[in-house]
């Protein structure tokens, strides 16, 4: 039996190679972005790249530990892992340290730990565990609510700690729900909410409501005449108008100034030339400098540690959230395309592996892994290029930080452990 299990353990080396390619490439970009003056040593703990060397070492140790634990452990103790993670998250309100306005960190000695990063893999495990339970029918409303609650609890805790970026990542787990059988109407409903919200911010609640009302009137006049359909249309109009005016009011009265400023920059709401100049010097400074660094890279880039804007420290936090601007400046369009390709290959491979699982737990967890990585990748690169508002979340495996690298490593290699044992009898 043990011999059969040994033969059935098949680690997917394609994912492993992509993982190490991203980590190593990211590391050298951190070296370039954080080098200040003369370079000393890759193990210089006074520099970010020296600390990142330690984080990579800890990640390798975590890989060994994850692969040495029996695969059944992750399903059996998923709920306990989730509960511990939620307790640690809640503890931030009492023992947390505020960094950049967010109460998201524990300070332990001279090091800091960000629990929200680890809550992502814990939530993916718990969600997969609940969905795969024999008593769960994800097509039932009550089970959908309970599953959504698993995702909502960490999202709300993190939002209350003023970390909106990490909160958004949990929305990506909707892909797990969709794969496991929730009705398509939920996806359409969510997309409609997003479109109405953005359109309201770009134009106005009155214009958006008028357009929706016009479509409903045309629909009723030329396509449907039933009283039941008319009642439904009126309810839809009331809901949409309420959402639109509520969005407008929330933007004016609830959002903090820096959040409103970022949205205004993204949607280009400000038209006054003088105010635009001021915004470029402060609010959108990071974005403008990031875009300049990206454009200066050209096709092939300026070469390792040769980026003028990177060496000049024009882009704040370039070794963390804006690390992709270093890639673009020093490795150019070709290097940036290679990074994007690696991420897409990683996400695609994880989805492919998840689909071949007979275990619903492994499949759901695999989709959770792919969703979390995809949302981080999409938001981070979109932010750096100005395609979406500035949201402070790291680029997986690339950005400087121990919590991020360790959590993404755990996230991926738990799935690889599950996948490596897929031929075993559960």
TORLUM-963424 format. One record per residue (C-alpha): residue number from 1; x, y, z; residue in three letters. Coordinates in nm, 3 decimals. Layout:
// residues N
 num       u       v       w residu
 NUM       X       Y       Z    ALA
...
//
This chain:
// residues 426
 num       u       v       w residu
   1   0.000   0.000   0.000    UNK
   2   0.277   0.243   0.092    UNK
   3   0.462   0.156  -0.228    UNK
   4   0.151   0.232  -0.432    UNK
   5   0.113   0.564  -0.255    UNK
   6   0.474   0.651  -0.327    UNK
   7   0.426   0.577  -0.696    UNK
   8   0.103   0.781  -0.706    UNK
   9   0.270   1.092  -0.559    UNK
  10   0.325   1.304  -0.868    UNK
  11   0.421   1.665  -0.803    UNK
  12   0.333   1.894  -1.091    UNK
  13   0.674   2.027  -1.188    UNK
  14   0.536   2.278  -1.434    UNK
  15   0.373   2.477  -1.152    UNK
  16   0.686   2.435  -0.939    UNK
  17   0.908   2.574  -1.216    UNK
  18   0.677   2.869  -1.282    UNK
  19   0.666   2.943  -0.910    UNK
  20   1.045   2.955  -0.877    UNK
  21   1.080   3.152  -1.201    UNK
  22   0.844   3.420  -1.067    UNK
  23   1.007   3.426  -0.722    UNK
  24   1.362   3.456  -0.860    UNK
  25   1.274   3.712  -1.125    UNK
  26   1.082   3.910  -0.866    UNK
  27   1.379   3.892  -0.628    UNK
  28   1.620   4.047  -0.877    UNK
  29   1.372   4.325  -0.947    UNK
  30   1.348   4.390  -0.572    UNK
  31   1.730   4.409  -0.566    UNK
  32   1.722   4.667  -0.843    UNK
  33   1.434   4.871  -0.697    UNK
  34   1.567   4.879  -0.341    UNK
  35   1.941   4.923  -0.400    UNK
  36   2.040   5.258  -0.254    UNK
  37   2.401   5.351  -0.326    UNK
  38   2.669   5.082  -0.340    UNK
  39   2.545   4.723  -0.341    UNK
  40   2.679   4.524  -0.045    UNK
  41   2.550   4.168  -0.016    UNK
  42   2.240   3.970  -0.103    UNK
  43   2.227   3.883   0.268    UNK
  44   2.242   4.240   0.395    UNK
  45   1.946   4.243   0.636    UNK
  46   1.944   4.621   0.649    UNK
  47   1.818   4.624   0.290    UNK
  48   1.483   4.493   0.157    UNK
  49   1.656   4.248  -0.079    UNK
  50   1.850   4.101   0.215    UNK
  51   1.530   4.045   0.408    UNK
  52   1.367   3.901   0.096    UNK
  53   1.649   3.644   0.082    UNK
  54   1.541   3.529   0.428    UNK
  55   1.175   3.523   0.322    UNK
  56   1.260   3.303   0.024    UNK
  57   1.449   3.068   0.255    UNK
  58   1.150   3.050   0.490    UNK
  59   0.923   2.984   0.193    UNK
  60   1.136   2.689   0.085    UNK
  61   1.118   2.550   0.439    UNK
  62   0.739   2.592   0.432    UNK
  63   0.726   2.401   0.101    UNK
  64   0.909   2.108   0.257    UNK
  65   0.675   2.109   0.557    UNK
  66   0.360   2.133   0.342    UNK
  67   0.466   1.844   0.120    UNK
  68   0.563   1.630   0.419    UNK
  69   0.218   1.654   0.578    UNK
  70  -0.049   1.403   0.474    UNK
  71  -0.284   1.552   0.215    UNK
  72  -0.591   1.454   0.419    UNK
  73  -0.478   1.691   0.693    UNK
  74  -0.574   2.001   0.490    UNK
  75  -0.931   1.887   0.437    UNK
  76  -0.975   1.742   0.783    UNK
  77  -0.851   2.052   0.966    UNK
  78  -0.967   2.319   0.719    UNK
  79  -1.230   2.451   0.962    UNK
  80  -0.982   2.473   1.249    UNK
  81  -0.726   2.655   1.030    UNK
  82  -0.999   2.899   0.929    UNK
  83  -1.113   2.956   1.288    UNK
  84  -0.757   3.024   1.407    UNK
  85  -0.706   3.264   1.118    UNK
  86  -1.024   3.457   1.208    UNK
  87  -0.918   3.482   1.574    UNK
  88  -0.578   3.618   1.468    UNK
  89  -0.749   3.867   1.236    UNK
  90  -0.981   3.986   1.512    UNK
  91  -0.685   4.020   1.748    UNK
  92  -0.552   4.303   1.534    UNK
  93  -0.817   4.535   1.680    UNK
  94  -0.647   4.494   2.018    UNK
  95  -0.282   4.417   1.946    UNK
  96  -0.236   4.538   1.589    UNK
  97   0.005   4.797   1.461    UNK
  98  -0.115   5.065   1.220    UNK
  99   0.093   5.097   0.901    UNK
 100  -0.005   5.345   0.625    UNK
 101  -0.341   5.397   0.790    UNK
 102  -0.435   5.028   0.806    UNK
 103  -0.450   4.826   1.130    UNK
 104  -0.324   4.516   0.949    UNK
 105   0.001   4.419   1.119    UNK
 106   0.138   4.246   1.425    UNK
 107   0.481   4.356   1.535    UNK
 108   0.684   4.065   1.670    UNK
 109   1.028   4.169   1.779    UNK
 110   1.166   4.366   1.488    UNK
 111   0.949   4.185   1.232    UNK
 112   0.590   4.244   1.121    UNK
 113   0.323   3.994   1.022    UNK
 114   0.013   4.063   0.811    UNK
 115  -0.263   3.811   0.900    UNK
 116  -0.488   3.915   0.611    UNK
 117  -0.246   3.747   0.370    UNK
 118  -0.275   3.414   0.550    UNK
 119  -0.652   3.449   0.583    UNK
 120  -0.679   3.406   0.206    UNK
 121  -0.559   3.044   0.194    UNK
 122  -0.748   2.967   0.519    UNK
 123  -1.070   3.097   0.364    UNK
 124  -1.011   2.904   0.041    UNK
 125  -0.965   2.586   0.247    UNK
 126  -1.276   2.645   0.458    UNK
 127  -1.490   2.730   0.156    UNK
 128  -1.374   2.417  -0.027    UNK
 129  -1.442   2.210   0.285    UNK
 130  -1.796   2.341   0.323    UNK
 131  -1.885   2.312  -0.046    UNK
 132  -1.755   1.952  -0.061    UNK
 133  -1.946   1.844   0.252    UNK
 134  -2.200   1.570   0.172    UNK
 135  -2.474   1.769   0.346    UNK
 136  -2.409   2.081   0.139    UNK
 137  -2.606   2.156  -0.176    UNK
 138  -2.463   2.479  -0.315    UNK
 139  -2.776   2.523  -0.528    UNK
 140  -2.987   2.571  -0.212    UNK
 141  -3.024   2.926  -0.087    UNK
 142  -2.939   2.847   0.275    UNK
 143  -2.616   2.670   0.176    UNK
 144  -2.526   2.955  -0.055    UNK
 145  -2.573   3.196   0.234    UNK
 146  -2.355   2.990   0.468    UNK
 147  -2.082   2.958   0.207    UNK
 148  -2.096   3.332   0.140    UNK
 149  -2.069   3.393   0.515    UNK
 150  -1.738   3.201   0.521    UNK
 151  -1.601   3.453   0.271    UNK
 152  -1.775   3.756   0.422    UNK
 153  -1.636   3.721   0.777    UNK
 154  -1.265   3.774   0.689    UNK
 155  -1.358   4.033   0.425    UNK
 156  -1.550   4.244   0.679    UNK
 157  -1.278   4.208   0.945    UNK
 158  -1.014   4.324   0.697    UNK
 159  -1.233   4.609   0.571    UNK
 160  -1.282   4.732   0.929    UNK
 161  -0.903   4.743   0.958    UNK
 162  -0.904   4.993   0.669    UNK
 163  -0.749   4.754   0.417    UNK
 164  -0.990   4.779   0.125    UNK
 165  -0.740   4.628  -0.119    UNK
 166  -0.714   4.294   0.060    UNK
 167  -1.092   4.292   0.105    UNK
 168  -1.147   4.305  -0.272    UNK
 169  -0.944   3.987  -0.321    UNK
 170  -1.213   3.781  -0.146    UNK
 171  -1.463   3.883  -0.414    UNK
 172  -1.262   3.668  -0.656    UNK
 173  -1.386   3.356  -0.476    UNK
 174  -1.712   3.402  -0.667    UNK
 175  -1.545   3.189  -0.937    UNK
 176  -1.543   2.897  -0.691    UNK
 177  -1.916   2.938  -0.633    UNK
 178  -1.980   2.959  -1.006    UNK
 179  -1.776   2.646  -1.084    UNK
 180  -1.956   2.449  -0.815    UNK
 181  -2.301   2.533  -0.944    UNK
 182  -2.453   2.860  -0.823    UNK
 183  -2.698   3.010  -1.075    UNK
 184  -2.552   3.235  -1.345    UNK
 185  -2.792   3.511  -1.240    UNK
 186  -2.569   3.588  -0.940    UNK
 187  -2.276   3.664  -1.169    UNK
 188  -2.495   3.882  -1.391    UNK
 189  -2.635   4.058  -1.085    UNK
 190  -2.288   4.131  -0.950    UNK
 191  -2.167   4.256  -1.288    UNK
 192  -2.472   4.483  -1.316    UNK
 193  -2.404   4.632  -0.973    UNK
 194  -2.046   4.705  -1.072    UNK
 195  -2.148   4.867  -1.403    UNK
 196  -2.414   5.086  -1.238    UNK
 197  -2.173   5.192  -0.963    UNK
 198  -1.893   5.290  -1.201    UNK
 199  -2.133   5.461  -1.443    UNK
 200  -2.280   5.663  -1.156    UNK
 201  -1.937   5.781  -1.047    UNK
 202  -1.839   5.867  -1.403    UNK
 203  -2.157   6.049  -1.500    UNK
 204  -2.427   6.099  -1.233    UNK
 205  -2.708   5.915  -1.059    UNK
 206  -2.968   6.114  -1.251    UNK
 207  -2.821   6.027  -1.591    UNK
 208  -2.778   5.655  -1.506    UNK
 209  -3.132   5.629  -1.366    UNK
 210  -3.273   5.804  -1.674    UNK
 211  -3.093   5.562  -1.908    UNK
 212  -3.218   5.257  -1.714    UNK
 213  -3.572   5.395  -1.709    UNK
 214  -3.556   5.454  -2.087    UNK
 215  -3.451   5.094  -2.152    UNK
 216  -3.730   4.964  -1.928    UNK
 217  -3.993   5.177  -2.104    UNK
 218  -3.875   5.060  -2.448    UNK
 219  -3.875   4.700  -2.326    UNK
 220  -4.231   4.728  -2.194    UNK
 221  -4.366   4.905  -2.503    UNK
 222  -4.218   4.681  -2.768    UNK
 223  -4.143   4.344  -2.607    UNK
 224  -4.349   4.270  -2.296    UNK
 225  -4.697   4.376  -2.195    UNK
 226  -4.781   4.143  -1.907    UNK
 227  -4.872   4.304  -1.575    UNK
 228  -4.636   4.070  -1.389    UNK
 229  -4.345   4.180  -1.606    UNK
 230  -4.441   4.546  -1.556    UNK
 231  -4.430   4.504  -1.177    UNK
 232  -4.088   4.340  -1.199    UNK
 233  -3.961   4.620  -1.423    UNK
 234  -4.079   4.882  -1.174    UNK
 235  -3.903   4.699  -0.891    UNK
 236  -3.583   4.679  -1.096    UNK
 237  -3.600   5.052  -1.167    UNK
 238  -3.651   5.132  -0.798    UNK
 239  -3.359   4.912  -0.699    UNK
 240  -3.124   5.051  -0.965    UNK
 241  -3.212   5.411  -0.889    UNK
 242  -3.165   5.345  -0.518    UNK
 243  -2.824   5.190  -0.585    UNK
 244  -2.723   5.476  -0.814    UNK
 245  -2.824   5.758  -0.579    UNK
 246  -2.685   5.560  -0.284    UNK
 247  -2.351   5.530  -0.463    UNK
 248  -2.344   5.903  -0.528    UNK
 249  -2.427   5.983  -0.166    UNK
 250  -2.171   5.734  -0.032    UNK
 251  -1.900   5.881  -0.253    UNK
 252  -1.970   6.231  -0.121    UNK
 253  -2.026   6.146   0.246    UNK
 254  -1.862   5.814   0.340    UNK
 255  -1.542   5.767   0.141    UNK
 256  -1.226   5.921   0.280    UNK
 257  -1.063   6.202   0.084    UNK
 258  -0.773   5.991  -0.046    UNK
 259  -1.017   5.725  -0.166    UNK
 260  -1.227   5.984  -0.351    UNK
 261  -0.915   6.138  -0.499    UNK
 262  -0.799   5.802  -0.637    UNK
 263  -1.136   5.737  -0.798    UNK
 264  -1.143   6.087  -0.947    UNK
 265  -0.798   6.033  -1.096    UNK
 266  -0.896   5.693  -1.237    UNK
 267  -1.223   5.811  -1.394    UNK
 268  -1.074   6.148  -1.493    UNK
 269  -1.356   6.334  -1.319    UNK
 270  -1.158   6.652  -1.260    UNK
 271  -1.158   6.890  -1.557    UNK
 272  -0.997   7.202  -1.410    UNK
 273  -0.639   7.224  -1.555    UNK
 274  -0.499   7.387  -1.242    UNK
 275  -0.645   7.125  -1.013    UNK
 276  -0.518   6.853  -1.244    UNK
 277  -0.164   6.987  -1.212    UNK
 278  -0.193   6.981  -0.834    UNK
 279  -0.332   6.626  -0.839    UNK
 280  -0.044   6.507  -1.055    UNK
 281   0.204   6.644  -0.802    UNK
 282   0.046   6.471  -0.503    UNK
 283  -0.253   6.240  -0.543    UNK
 284  -0.147   6.070  -0.867    UNK
 285   0.227   6.116  -0.823    UNK
 286   0.296   5.744  -0.778    UNK
 287   0.087   5.655  -1.081    UNK
 288   0.244   5.921  -1.304    UNK
 289   0.595   5.815  -1.212    UNK
 290   0.505   5.450  -1.260    UNK
 291   0.368   5.521  -1.608    UNK
 292   0.684   5.717  -1.696    UNK
 293   0.901   5.426  -1.583    UNK
 294   0.695   5.182  -1.788    UNK
 295   0.713   5.398  -2.102    UNK
 296   1.087   5.452  -2.065    UNK
 297   1.154   5.079  -2.085    UNK
 298   1.063   5.055  -2.451    UNK
 299   1.079   4.717  -2.621    UNK
 300   1.377   4.553  -2.452    UNK
 301   1.433   4.768  -2.142    UNK
 302   1.742   4.938  -2.004    UNK
 303   1.891   4.633  -1.838    UNK
 304   1.928   4.501  -1.485    UNK
 305   1.991   4.783  -1.233    UNK
 306   2.014   5.031  -1.523    UNK
 307   1.668   5.183  -1.499    UNK
 308   1.720   5.557  -1.453    UNK
 309   1.383   5.619  -1.289    UNK
 310   1.427   5.312  -1.072    UNK
 311   1.776   5.415  -0.961    UNK
 312   1.653   5.769  -0.904    UNK
 313   1.378   5.644  -0.669    UNK
 314   1.114   5.836  -0.861    UNK
 315   0.847   5.573  -0.791    UNK
 316   0.764   5.544  -0.419    UNK
 317   0.719   5.190  -0.284    UNK
 318   0.861   5.055  -0.608    UNK
 319   0.994   4.736  -0.448    UNK
 320   0.648   4.655  -0.307    UNK
 321   0.319   4.742  -0.481    UNK
 322   0.484   4.910  -0.783    UNK
 323   0.741   4.639  -0.857    UNK
 324   0.598   4.584  -1.205    UNK
 325   0.717   4.931  -1.310    UNK
 326   1.073   4.812  -1.242    UNK
 327   1.013   4.510  -1.465    UNK
 328   0.883   4.732  -1.745    UNK
 329   1.167   4.985  -1.724    UNK
 330   1.457   4.741  -1.699    UNK
 331   1.323   4.451  -1.905    UNK
 332   1.093   4.637  -2.141    UNK
 333   0.781   4.520  -2.317    UNK
 334   0.933   4.178  -2.381    UNK
 335   1.018   4.121  -2.015    UNK
 336   0.679   4.250  -1.901    UNK
 337   0.506   4.021  -2.149    UNK
 338   0.709   3.728  -2.017    UNK
 339   0.591   3.801  -1.662    UNK
 340   0.227   3.828  -1.772    UNK
 341   0.265   3.503  -1.968    UNK
 342   0.408   3.323  -1.665    UNK
 343   0.116   3.433  -1.450    UNK
 344  -0.138   3.325  -1.710    UNK
 345   0.037   2.989  -1.748    UNK
 346   0.034   2.943  -1.371    UNK
 347  -0.335   3.027  -1.337    UNK
 348  -0.429   2.817  -1.639    UNK
 349  -0.226   2.518  -1.518    UNK
 350  -0.384   2.532  -1.171    UNK
 351  -0.732   2.537  -1.327    UNK
 352  -0.638   2.245  -1.552    UNK
 353  -0.515   2.043  -1.256    UNK
 354  -0.823   2.133  -1.052    UNK
 355  -1.057   2.011  -1.327    UNK
 356  -0.905   1.665  -1.336    UNK
 357  -0.970   1.604  -0.966    UNK
 358  -1.241   1.365  -0.860    UNK
 359  -1.232   1.517  -0.513    UNK
 360  -1.467   1.817  -0.497    UNK
 361  -1.263   1.959  -0.208    UNK
 362  -0.943   1.963  -0.415    UNK
 363  -1.121   2.106  -0.718    UNK
 364  -1.290   2.384  -0.521    UNK
 365  -0.966   2.469  -0.342    UNK
 366  -0.780   2.475  -0.675    UNK
 367  -1.030   2.725  -0.812    UNK
 368  -0.985   2.929  -0.495    UNK
 369  -0.608   2.937  -0.547    UNK
 370  -0.642   3.042  -0.910    UNK
 371  -0.901   3.308  -0.823    UNK
 372  -0.692   3.469  -0.550    UNK
 373  -0.378   3.482  -0.765    UNK
 374  -0.575   3.615  -1.063    UNK
 375  -0.738   3.899  -0.866    UNK
 376  -0.402   4.004  -0.716    UNK
 377  -0.237   3.989  -1.058    UNK
 378  -0.517   4.180  -1.231    UNK
 379  -0.549   4.456  -0.970    UNK
 380  -0.177   4.509  -0.916    UNK
 381  -0.075   4.533  -1.280    UNK
 382  -0.390   4.729  -1.367    UNK
 383  -0.310   4.974  -1.086    UNK
 384   0.052   5.022  -1.194    UNK
 385  -0.061   5.094  -1.550    UNK
 386  -0.345   5.325  -1.445    UNK
 387  -0.621   5.096  -1.573    UNK
 388  -0.789   5.070  -1.233    UNK
 389  -0.780   5.289  -0.920    UNK
 390  -0.476   5.278  -0.694    UNK
 391  -0.527   4.983  -0.460    UNK
 392  -0.244   4.870  -0.239    UNK
 393  -0.205   4.497  -0.286    UNK
 394   0.114   4.309  -0.381    UNK
 395   0.200   4.129  -0.702    UNK
 396   0.215   3.758  -0.606    UNK
 397   0.569   3.615  -0.568    UNK
 398   0.717   3.946  -0.691    UNK
 399   0.651   4.220  -0.439    UNK
 400   0.874   4.259  -0.135    UNK
 401   0.730   4.118   0.188    UNK
 402   0.748   3.806   0.397    UNK
 403   0.377   3.771   0.473    UNK
 404   0.282   3.793   0.105    UNK
 405   0.547   3.551  -0.021    UNK
 406   0.485   3.296   0.256    UNK
 407   0.107   3.308   0.218    UNK
 408   0.116   3.265  -0.161    UNK
 409   0.367   2.983  -0.125    UNK
 410   0.141   2.805   0.124    UNK
 411  -0.162   2.872  -0.097    UNK
 412  -0.003   2.712  -0.404    UNK
 413   0.181   2.422  -0.244    UNK
 414  -0.116   2.299  -0.042    UNK
 415  -0.289   2.259  -0.375    UNK
 416   0.014   2.087  -0.525    UNK
 417   0.014   1.848  -0.230    UNK
 418  -0.353   1.771  -0.289    UNK
 419  -0.287   1.729  -0.661    UNK
 420   0.016   1.506  -0.604    UNK
 421  -0.203   1.265  -0.408    UNK
 422  -0.505   1.271  -0.638    UNK
 423  -0.458   0.905  -0.734    UNK
 424  -0.469   0.788  -0.373    UNK
 425  -0.790   0.650  -0.231    UNK
 426  -0.950   0.911  -0.008    UNK
//
